[in-house]
Amino acid sequence: MPRSMLLAVVMLGSACAASAQPAPPDNKPDATLRSTPETVVWGYFAADIPPALRIKSGQTVRIDTVSHGGLNVPGVDPVTYFGRNGIAAEEVLKDAIDIYQKVNRPRGASAHILTGPIYIEEAQPGDMLEVRILALEHRVPYGVNNSNRGTGVLPELLSEPARKVIRFDTARNVALFSSDIEVPLQPFMGIMAVAPTRESWMISSRPPWRWGGNMDFNKLTAGATLYLPVFHNGAQFFTGDSHAVQGDGEINGTAIVASLTGTFQFIVHKGAGKDMFWPRAEDANYYYSMGMDLDLDVAMKHASQETVNFLRDKKGLSTADAYSLASIAVDFRIAEVVDAVQLVYGAIPKKIFKTNPEYWLRK
């Protein structure tokens, strides 16, 4: 379906923006956005891309994504690539084949295939977009991990590319790394973003920044919430770089990247993004503060300051007590250290507070 036709796809009801907005029963979506050549972009963000879908605040969308794993090997189509690694042609997503054949990857763009953007009608600059991750489902029972010389934390470790296709046992929810090693699956979207601050320039999807992007933050799995500042009308949400599982740090440069379908609820909070600099996140057990920079030490400082700000502004502590509590009770970890801009996060346990606002997830 041409993108111009998709402009009118959905204006399904209305929902007010409110923190008490309930999750929909059974994660029933108001709309579905497939990953087709007309609804994806390859390797970049921009604020002037026509919307793939329009919705209202409070609505829920089921979004297909296609992993770039197997689509970025020069001169090798995905059927051939996966066939060489034991994956039958009928197991290769038709979406992946169509995107490989029909979508242009601009010069200077990164590897990621992104579905979107989704335009949320009420969103305006200065607002905050709440993205609830209601569900994540595997589209195929395999994924890809790539290593290469010159990449990752140990760029001189390898002398040539090491590409590994890893099958899943979805019934037992594990990745079959080898005959002796099984890794529990924990799917999440490596990229969730709003349109970046610049109006029309193409920005590579590789480095994360204020708009979210390639954060590779493995806590953003089903049941978690991401909060993003809004810079443009409609917010213009993108997602992709779907992961089956990843350790903190992602040290060889990739996780197990694998195509997923996610169900998300989008809620606009008017004016709440004016004082946000970095994204924030939350799940049933933790608040997550974030900091990013090319320098890991500076990223750590940003994450520390964000944590102090949260404890002061949201929990009512003095600056001194917030700094003290951040040192006593908050764990700081590296989400990813391989995408030029590095991301450090603070995990603030909810259990240390006698009271917390009600969270949407019911356990």
Secondary structure by P-SEA (a helix, b strand, c coil): ccccccccccccccccccccccccccccccccccccccccccccccccccccccccccbbbbbbbbbccccccccccaaaaaaaaccccccccaaaaaaaacccccccccccccccccccccccccbbbbbbbcccccccccbbbbbbcccccccccccbbbbbbbbbccccccccccccbbbbbbbbbcbbbccccccbbbbbcccccccccccccccccccbbbbbbbcccccbbbbccccccccccccccccccccbbbbbbbbbbccccccccccccccccbbbbbcccccaaaaaaaaaaaaaaaaaacccccaaaaaaaaaccbbbbbccccccbbbbbbbbbcccccccccccccc
